[in-house]
Amino acid sequence: MARRRGGRRGRPPKPLIVRWTPQVRSFLPFPQGFGEPVQLDHAEVEALRLVDLEGLSQEEAGNMMGTSRGTVWRLLQSARRKVAEALTQGRAIIVV
C-alpha cells in the first residue's frame, strides 16, 4: 500500500506496517444520505483498530505500525473525523 502526500516538496512518506486488512470494503447507510462517500485509508483503519478496538496506547500502536506516536495521532484524528462525518451525514464509508 503506497501512502500519498499532498504536495511535491519534502521526502516521500515512510511505509507503514499494516498487519490486518478489513474484509469489508464499504459500509452503506440506510436510508442513504447525500454527498460523496467518505474514504478511509488502510493505515487509518489500522490505527483505529489498534487504539480503539484493541486498547493499545498510541505509542504501542506506533511501534506495531513502524511509525511515531504523532503519526498514529494524526491517523486517528483523520479517521475519527471521517467516521463522524459519515455517521452524521448519512454518507457511505469506503476503505481504500
Contacts in CASP RR format, 6 or more apart in sequence:
PFRMAT RR
TARGET T0000
AUTHOR 0000-0000-0000
METHOD contacts of the structure
MODEL  1
MARRRGGRRGRPPKPLIVRWTPQVRSFLPFPQGFGEPVQLDHAEVEALRL
VDLEGLSQEEAGNMMGTSRGTVWRLLQSARRKVAEALTQGRAIIVV
1 15 0 8 1.000
1 16 0 8 1.000
1 18 0 8 1.000
1 42 0 8 1.000
1 43 0 8 1.000
2 15 0 8 1.000
3 13 0 8 1.000
3 15 0 8 1.000
3 16 0 8 1.000
3 41 0 8 1.000
3 43 0 8 1.000
4 13 0 8 1.000
5 12 0 8 1.000
5 13 0 8 1.000
14 67 0 8 1.000
16 43 0 8 1.000
16 46 0 8 1.000
16 65 0 8 1.000
16 66 0 8 1.000
16 67 0 8 1.000
16 71 0 8 1.000
17 64 0 8 1.000
17 65 0 8 1.000
17 66 0 8 1.000
18 42 0 8 1.000
18 43 0 8 1.000
18 46 0 8 1.000
18 65 0 8 1.000
19 46 0 8 1.000
19 64 0 8 1.000
20 46 0 8 1.000
20 49 0 8 1.000
21 42 0 8 1.000
22 45 0 8 1.000
22 95 0 8 1.000
24 95 0 8 1.000
25 94 0 8 1.000
25 95 0 8 1.000
26 37 0 8 1.000
26 92 0 8 1.000
26 93 0 8 1.000
26 94 0 8 1.000
26 95 0 8 1.000
27 86 0 8 1.000
27 92 0 8 1.000
27 93 0 8 1.000
28 92 0 8 1.000
29 86 0 8 1.000
29 90 0 8 1.000
29 91 0 8 1.000
29 92 0 8 1.000
32 90 0 8 1.000
32 92 0 8 1.000
33 89 0 8 1.000
33 90 0 8 1.000
33 91 0 8 1.000
34 89 0 8 1.000
34 90 0 8 1.000
34 91 0 8 1.000
35 89 0 8 1.000
35 91 0 8 1.000
36 91 0 8 1.000
37 86 0 8 1.000
37 91 0 8 1.000
37 92 0 8 1.000
37 93 0 8 1.000
37 94 0 8 1.000
38 82 0 8 1.000
38 83 0 8 1.000
38 85 0 8 1.000
38 86 0 8 1.000
38 91 0 8 1.000
38 92 0 8 1.000
38 93 0 8 1.000
38 94 0 8 1.000
39 82 0 8 1.000
39 94 0 8 1.000
39 95 0 8 1.000
39 96 0 8 1.000
40 79 0 8 1.000
40 82 0 8 1.000
40 83 0 8 1.000
40 93 0 8 1.000
40 94 0 8 1.000
40 95 0 8 1.000
40 96 0 8 1.000
41 75 0 8 1.000
41 95 0 8 1.000
41 96 0 8 1.000
42 95 0 8 1.000
42 96 0 8 1.000
43 65 0 8 1.000
43 75 0 8 1.000
44 75 0 8 1.000
44 76 0 8 1.000
44 78 0 8 1.000
44 79 0 8 1.000
44 82 0 8 1.000
45 79 0 8 1.000
45 95 0 8 1.000
46 65 0 8 1.000
46 75 0 8 1.000
47 61 0 8 1.000
47 65 0 8 1.000
47 72 0 8 1.000
47 75 0 8 1.000
47 76 0 8 1.000
47 79 0 8 1.000
48 76 0 8 1.000
48 79 0 8 1.000
48 80 0 8 1.000
48 83 0 8 1.000
50 56 0 8 1.000
50 60 0 8 1.000
50 61 0 8 1.000
50 62 0 8 1.000
50 64 0 8 1.000
50 65 0 8 1.000
50 72 0 8 1.000
51 57 0 8 1.000
51 58 0 8 1.000
51 61 0 8 1.000
51 72 0 8 1.000
51 76 0 8 1.000
52 76 0 8 1.000
56 64 0 8 1.000
58 69 0 8 1.000
58 70 0 8 1.000
58 72 0 8 1.000
58 73 0 8 1.000
58 76 0 8 1.000
59 69 0 8 1.000
61 69 0 8 1.000
61 72 0 8 1.000
62 68 0 8 1.000
62 69 0 8 1.000
62 71 0 8 1.000
62 72 0 8 1.000
65 71 0 8 1.000
65 72 0 8 1.000
82 93 0 8 1.000
83 93 0 8 1.000
85 91 0 8 1.000
86 92 0 8 1.000
86 93 0 8 1.000
END
